[in-house]
Amino acid sequence: MQARHADGCTDPQHHVHHADEYVREVEKACSERGLRLTPLRADVLRLVADAGQPVKAYDLLAKISESKAASAPPTIYRALDFLLENGFIHKLESINAFIACHHPNVRHTVPFLICDRCHTTIEMEDERIGRQLDEKARALGFTPQSHALEVHGVCAKCAAQADARP
């Protein structure tokens, strides 16, 4: 994994996770925090990281069921809840899908750019946006509890492909 850029990273390749390496990194974080990464949680995390794009819970359930005895939806959701609560994955609320967190050792809230054509999702790594949102809300007397900032559009690759078509 590369280092975090202070001004925010928007390079999609920076966000590619090698699933086994990512699971090892999360295992280390769990050990340091006194958390238990069960085999099922590790399997779910590996599938999310390996997907390379947002993945839905029922897709994870289908993949887990292929390799293991049938797992019930609540089991998968409990694993996802653990991974979310501990900052190892993010939930993209607008599409009800999950994506591996680029920095599992750093608790943060960041905006996402989501391509509506190819589903590439970029974790922008610019926490200034979240801080500014919190500051503006507080200035208006509002106490934010959580926020998810997701920007939908078309990525550069899909836009270039559209431009190249006759």
Secondary structure, DSSP 8 states (H G I E B T S, - for coil): -----TT----GGGG---HHHHHHHHHHHHHHHT----HHHHHHHHHHHHHSS-B-HHHHHHHHHHHSS---HHHHHHHHHHHHHTTSEEEEGGGTEEEE-S-TTS-----EEEETTT--EEE---HHHHHHHHHHHHHTT--------EEEE--HHHHHHHHH--
